[in-house]
Amino acid sequence: MRKIIFIFTVMFNLLSNGQEKNNEFYYDKLKEVEGTDYVIGFHFSRYIVNDSNFSSLIFINTKTGKKNQVDFPKDTRVGMPEQIKIDSLNINLIFVRVNSLEQNANNKSYNINPSQIIILSTDGKTKTQLTDNDFFVKHLTYNKNTGTMVVSGYYDKNKNNKFDEQDNSDIILYNLKTLKRIN
């Protein structure tokens, strides 16, 4: 009986590992864009699988079936899209955090470059980078009364990709209606 179980286990492992790996990317998460006819397709993972990375979102019009793909540079990691909907200020937009990926000596990706905040229209047709390229975004929130996004982080003055005493921490405010910096 033990031999049969052993043979079955070995065969199962060989067959499952021998299956052809599908390297094609698919959108495994869908999220409704409230107040619109759109749904966003995206892939969200804290880890990089098979050294591949995700670099697009897709906006699907649920009335017409038309799709609008929003591409990002190949070596970027796109975070989970979040909607900011403030009806009283007529604001309805999507934001994502985007990090570029670096390779270490072992060709493994690691993620220490500054995060950028990208603002997208609810149909995905317009894309605006909100934060500066050299600003490391650490935390963010927004105020529904004023339509202001508050972003904290730091400028890496010595370009060593670490927060240390030479760097300047800052809190920056952005007007979500105009997508411009306030201070």
C-alpha positions in Angstrom: 0.0 0.0 0.0 2.8 2.4 0.8 4.4 1.7 -2.6 1.2 2.6 -4.3 0.8 5.8 -2.4 4.5 6.7 -3.0 4.1 6.0 -6.8 0.9 8.0 -6.9 2.6 10.9 -5.2 5.6 10.8 -7.4 3.5 10.6 -10.6 1.2 13.5 -9.4 4.3 15.7 -8.8 5.9 14.8 -12.1 2.6 15.4 -14.0 1.8 18.7 -12.3 5.4 20.0 -12.7 5.5 18.8 -16.3 2.5 20.9 -17.3 3.3 23.6 -19.8 3.5 27.0 -18.0 1.4 29.7 -19.6 3.5 32.9 -19.6 0.7 35.0 -21.0 -0.6 37.7 -18.7 -4.3 37.9 -17.7 -6.3 40.4 -15.6 -7.3 38.5 -12.5 -9.0 41.3 -10.7 -12.0 43.4 -11.8 -13.3 46.5 -10.1 -16.3 48.7 -10.9 -15.8 52.4 -11.4 -18.7 53.8 -9.5 -20.9 56.3 -11.2 -19.7 55.2 -14.7 -20.3 52.4 -17.2 -16.7 51.2 -16.7 -14.9 48.3 -15.0 -11.1 48.2 -14.5 -9.2 45.0 -15.1 -5.9 44.7 -13.3 -3.5 42.3 -11.7 -2.4 42.9 -8.2 0.3 41.0 -6.4 2.8 41.9 -3.8 5.4 39.6 -5.5 6.8 39.2 -9.0 6.0 35.8 -10.4 8.6 34.3 -12.8 10.4 37.6 -13.0 7.6 39.1 -15.1 6.0 42.3 -14.2 2.7 43.9 -14.9 2.5 47.1 -16.9 -1.1 47.8 -17.9 -4.6 48.3 -16.8 -7.7 47.9 -19.0 -10.9 49.9 -18.8 -14.0 48.1 -20.1 -17.1 49.9 -21.1 -19.9 47.6 -19.9 -22.5 49.1 -22.3 -20.5 48.9 -25.5 -17.8 46.3 -24.7 -15.1 48.6 -25.9 -11.8 48.3 -24.1 -9.2 50.9 -23.4 -5.8 49.6 -22.3 -3.5 52.0 -20.3 0.1 51.0 -20.7 3.0 51.8 -18.4 6.7 51.3 -19.1 7.8 47.6 -19.1 9.9 47.8 -15.9 7.2 49.2 -13.7 4.9 47.7 -11.0 1.4 49.2 -11.0 -0.4 49.2 -7.7 -4.1 48.6 -7.1 -6.2 51.2 -8.7 -8.4 53.3 -6.4 -11.3 55.5 -7.2 -11.7 59.0 -5.7 -15.3 60.1 -6.1 -16.4 63.3 -4.6 -19.8 64.2 -6.0 -20.1 67.6 -4.3 -16.9 68.8 -6.0 -17.6 67.0 -9.3 -14.4 64.8 -8.9 -14.4 61.3 -10.2 -11.0 59.8 -11.0 -8.7 56.8 -10.5 -5.3 56.8 -9.0 -2.5 54.2 -8.9 0.9 54.1 -7.4 3.6 53.1 -9.9 7.1 52.0 -9.1 9.9 51.4 -11.5 11.8 48.1 -10.9 15.5 47.8 -10.6 17.6 44.6 -11.1 20.2 43.6 -8.5 23.4 41.6 -9.2 21.4 38.3 -9.4 18.9 39.8 -11.9 16.1 39.7 -9.3 13.8 42.6 -9.3 13.6 44.8 -6.2 11.4 47.8 -5.6 13.1 50.8 -4.0 12.6 53.5 -6.6 10.3 56.4 -5.9 6.6 55.7 -6.2 4.8 58.0 -8.5 1.1 58.8 -8.2 -0.7 58.5 -11.6 -4.2 60.0 -12.0 -6.4 58.4 -14.7 -9.8 59.5 -16.0 -12.6 57.0 -15.2 -12.5 55.8 -18.8 -8.7 55.5 -18.8 -8.3 57.8 -21.7 -6.2 60.5 -19.9 -3.2 59.8 -17.7 -1.5 62.4 -15.6 1.6 61.9 -13.4 0.8 63.8 -10.2 4.1 63.6 -8.2 7.7 64.4 -9.2 10.0 61.7 -10.5 12.5 62.1 -7.6 9.9 62.2 -4.8 9.6 58.9 -2.8 5.9 58.7 -1.9 5.4 56.9 1.4 1.7 57.7 2.4 -1.2 59.5 0.9 -4.8 60.3 1.6 -7.4 62.8 0.4 -9.8 65.2 1.9 -13.4 64.9 0.6 -14.4 68.5 1.7 -11.6 70.3 -0.1 -10.8 67.8 -2.9 -7.1 67.8 -1.9 -4.7 64.9 -2.0 -2.1 64.9 0.8 1.1 63.0 0.0 4.0 62.5 2.4 7.4 61.2 1.5 10.9 62.5 0.8 13.3 63.8 -1.9 16.4 61.5 -2.2 19.0 64.3 -2.3 22.1 62.0 -2.4 20.4 59.6 -4.9 21.2 56.5 -2.8 17.6 55.1 -2.8 17.5 55.2 1.0 16.0 57.6 3.4 18.8 59.1 5.5 19.8 62.4 7.1 20.7 64.1 3.8 17.2 63.7 2.4 14.3 66.1 2.8 11.0 64.8 4.0 8.0 66.7 2.8 4.2 66.8 2.7 2.8 68.0 -0.6 -0.8 69.0 -1.3 -2.5 68.5 -4.7 -5.8 69.9 -6.0 -7.7 67.0 -7.4 -9.8 69.2 -9.6 -6.9 70.8 -11.4 -4.3 68.1 -10.7 -1.8 70.8 -9.7 0.4 71.2 -6.7 -1.0 73.5 -4.1 2.2 74.3 -2.0 
